[in-house]
């Protein structure tokens, strides 16, 4: 089971989340293959955290490319901006794929 508050895994039988202390609800009867609401929320939280990390990494890389372009303005800026735009497009497609899979 995963914590509905922070998305961390809660050990079986634990009444609270070891990461944030959130009071876990005892699991009810499930049909085979069914996911609990808490599991789904945890999965969405983890996906959102992964997207945030990816966006931060992409932003950092774009900033690095912009700094490189500023040091060598003889055409490098155009190449760097095209490269950054391509990376942003790939990231946007990846975000769309992840959201569709949820």
C-alpha positions in Angstrom: 0.0 0.0 0.0 1.2 3.6 -0.7 0.6 6.7 1.4 -2.2 8.9 0.1 -0.4 11.9 1.6 3.2 11.6 0.4 3.1 8.6 -2.0 5.7 6.5 -0.1 5.2 2.8 0.4 3.6 1.8 3.7 4.8 -1.6 5.1 2.1 -4.2 5.4 0.3 -4.0 8.7 1.6 -0.5 9.6 -1.1 1.9 10.8 0.8 5.0 9.7 3.1 6.1 7.0 6.7 5.9 8.2 7.7 8.9 6.0 5.1 11.5 7.0 3.0 9.9 9.8 -0.3 9.9 7.8 -2.8 7.6 9.3 -3.3 4.8 6.8 -6.8 3.3 6.3 -7.0 -0.4 6.7 -7.4 -2.1 3.3 -10.9 -3.3 2.5 -11.9 -6.3 0.5 -10.6 -6.1 -3.1 -11.5 -7.9 -6.2 -8.6 -9.6 -7.9 -6.5 -7.1 -9.9 -8.3 -4.0 -8.5 -6.2 -1.1 -7.2 -7.2 0.8 -4.1 -7.8 4.5 -4.2 -4.8 5.1 -2.0 -2.6 3.1 -4.4 -3.8 5.1 -7.3 -3.2 8.4 -5.5 0.3 7.3 -4.5 1.0 6.4 -8.1 -0.2 9.8 -9.4 1.9 11.5 -6.7 5.0 9.6 -7.7 4.4 10.4 -11.4 4.0 14.1 -10.5 7.2 14.0 -8.5 9.0 12.4 -11.5 7.6 15.0 -13.8 8.8 17.8 -11.5 12.3 16.4 -11.3 12.4 16.0 -15.1 11.2 19.6 -15.6 13.8 20.9 -13.2 16.5 19.0 -15.0 15.4 20.2 -18.4 15.3 23.8 -17.1 18.8 23.5 -15.7 20.0 22.1 -19.1 18.3 24.9 -21.0 20.0 27.4 -18.8 23.4 25.8 -19.4 22.8 25.9 -23.2 21.7 29.6 -22.9 25.0 30.5 -21.1 27.0 28.7 -23.7 25.2 30.6 -26.4 25.9 33.9 -24.7 29.6 33.2 -24.6 29.7 32.3 -28.4 27.1 34.4 -30.2 28.4 33.4 -33.7 25.5 31.1 -34.6 25.7 29.0 -31.4 22.6 30.7 -30.0 20.4 29.5 -32.9 21.8 26.0 -32.6 21.4 25.9 -28.8 17.8 27.3 -29.0 16.9 24.7 -31.6 18.4 22.0 -29.4 16.6 23.3 -26.3 13.3 23.5 -28.2 13.7 19.9 -29.4 14.4 18.7 -25.8 11.3 20.6 -24.6 9.2 19.0 -27.3 10.5 15.6 -26.3 9.8 16.3 -22.6 6.3 17.5 -23.5 5.5 14.3 -25.4 6.9 12.3 -22.5 4.6 14.2 -20.0 1.6 13.6 -22.3 2.5 9.9 -22.4 2.8 9.6 -18.7 -0.5 11.4 -18.1 -2.3 9.2 -20.6 -1.0 6.1 -18.9 -2.4 7.3 -15.6 
